[in-house]
Amino acid sequence: MSGPVADVGCGSGNITALLNGLGVDAFGIDLSPAMIALARRNHPGLRFEVGSMTEPLTEPVGGIIAWWSLIHVPDDEAPAVLAHFRRALRPGGLLSLGFHVGDGTRLKTRGFGGHPMRVHVHLRPPGRVARWLREAGFTVEARWLLGEDQAVLFARCG
């Protein structure tokens, strides 16, 4: 892969740390200053930044991982976020996108690990997300369904 990997919506930084442990030059971005502080505390020496996925990345990257973070973006904004991702990726760059499957919005009161939260989660059929990816200039290379309610799509830019 040519260039670093951006873990967009990195939360506590565990995936960023896992990637770095595997020898991948990865950095994390999250909207929440509290989550970035936690990531920095849990994984000293790794790069974490406060930022929004609705704004373009400031540097070209070789890969983007957005696991269960696009779920916080409404449908009318999600295609623009994917277009931002496409523009940030170097030619041949990879995107791994995890999300909840369904249709509509639900209120989530417990986060990963059981911590309390109150956020709206946008559920989407994999076909809709794949269409948005194609419209943004990606080629969807693989779909991975995790049971009935979660999916991961792997896409490459040309």
N, C-alpha and C positions, 0 to 999 in steps of 0.2 A: 504494500500500500504506500502510495506517495503522499507523505505528509501526516500530520497528527490526526487523532480521532477526537471529535468533540462529543462528550456525553451530555446531551442537552436535556435539562430537567434531571440533573444528577442526584438531587436529594442529598442523602448522607454521604455520597461519594463511593459507595461500595463497588459499583461496576467500574468506575474510573480506576479505583485501586486494583481491582482484579485485572483489568486490561494492562495497567502498568506492570503488574507482577508477571504478566505473560510476555513482557518485552515490548508492548505497544506504547508509543508516545501518545498518551491520552490526557485530556484535561476536562474538567467538569464545569458546567454552567447551570445555574438555578436562579429562579426569580426571587427566592426567599433568602434574605441575608442570614436568617437563623440557620437554615439548612447549610448554607455555605460555611458558616462558622463551625457547625458540627462536622462537616466534611473536612475542614482544615484541621480541626482538633483530632479527629479520628485517623487522618491520613496526612501527617505532617510531611512537608517536602513535595507534595503533589500540588499541581496548579488547579485552583478553583476560583471562579469568578461569578459575581452577581450579574445576571443578565436575563433578558426575555427572549424566548424563541420567536416572538412576533417581530423582533428586530433582526436585521441581517447580522450574521457573524462578521467579525472584524478582520478575519484572516482566512485564506483558503485552507481547506482541510482535505485529507485523504479519505476520511470516513466520518459518519455521524451515527451515533446510537441515540435513539429517543424511545426508551422503553417506558411505557405507561406515563408519558408526559404530554403527548398531543391530546390526551383525553381531557385535558383542562382547557382546550381551545375550542370555541364554538365552531359549528360547521361552516358558518359564513366566513370565518377567518382561517380555517385549516388549509385550504388550497394555497393561500398566500404564504403561510409558514412553510409548506412543502416547496414552494417556488424559491423562498429564501435559502432553504437547505440545498436545493439544486444549484443555485448560483454560487454557494460557498464551496461546493465540492469540486475538487480538481477532476479533469477528465478521467473517467474510469472509476471514480470514487464510489464508495458503497454507503448505503443507508440501511440501518436495521431499525424497524419501527414496530414497537409492541403496543397493543391497545385492547380495550374491552370490546367484545363483539355484542351487537344488539342494535337497537334503534331508539333514539330519544336520549333523554337526560335523566340522571338520578342523583339524589343527594347521597354523598358518601360521608359517614360519620366516624369511620375507623380507617386509619391508614395502614400501610404495610407495617407489620410488627405490632398492630393493635393500638397504636397511639391515636388519641381522639383528634378529630378534625371535622370541619364542615366545608366541603367543597362540592361543586356540581361536576359530575363526570359525564362526558359525552360518549355514548355508545354508538358504534358504527359497524355496518356489515363490511367484511373484508373486500367485497367487490367495489363498494363506494371508495374506500381508501385506495385500492389499486387503480381505479379510474383517475382519482386526483393525482396519484403519482405519475401515471402516464401523461396526463395533461400538463404536468410540471416538467416533463422531459426525461423521466426515469423509465427504465425497463425493469419490470417486476420479474425477478429471477426465481423467487421461491416464496411460498406461503406455508406457514406452519401454524396449524390450529391446535390450541392447547385446551382440549375439552370443547365444550360448547360456547364458552363465554370469553375466550381470550385468543388472540392471534398475533403472530409476528410476520411481517412482510420484509423481504430482503430485496432491495432495488439498487440498480447501478445507473449512474449517469454516463452519457456518451461523450 
